[in-house]
């Protein structure tokens, strides 16, 4: 009985490993980049501070230049 359980566990482990390897071997599809408009709420409030700081420091232009 214990030997049968061990064989079943080995088979499950092998099946899971094979599934993971097969998934990793699949080619990834690229998605075309689209231009979009980033819109915040109507009122500039503290929640948006990170976006304004990033814009001021040029982070968004650095990302756009790298593409």
VENHU-V872785 format. One record per pair of residues at least 24 apart in sequence whose ideal C-beta (glycine too) atoms are under 10 Angstrom apart, sorted by the first residue. I is the first residue (numbers start at 1). J is the second residue. D is the distance in Angstrom with one decimal. If there is no record, write none. Layout:
<<I	J	D> <I	J	D>>
This chain:
<<33	67	6.6>>
